[in-house]
């Protein structure tokens, strides 16, 4: 069995060139079966990454919000204690000085 010298030195066929060499029924099957799998997988991965990133960011925002709520409660408690201390200080300083009875 001999091989031609032109087939050994020829460049590889592109997909469209290869499909054009097929008979019509096989060309149709090749077109039907062709899927841009890599591109679809890359888009799905990018979509999943965006979703996971948004979920992570949402969880981070929830944690920050809860931390701010706790800090607000703590500050409110401190404010009420300070107001009570100031009120006690004002009321004790406003009592009239005791006068000695003659």
Secondary structure, 3 states (H helix, E strand, C coil): CCCCHHHHHCCCCCHHHHHHCCCHHHHHHHHHHCCCHHHHHHHHHHHHHHHHHHHHHHHHHHHHHHHHHHHHHHHHHHHHHHHHHHHHHHHHHCCCCCCCCC
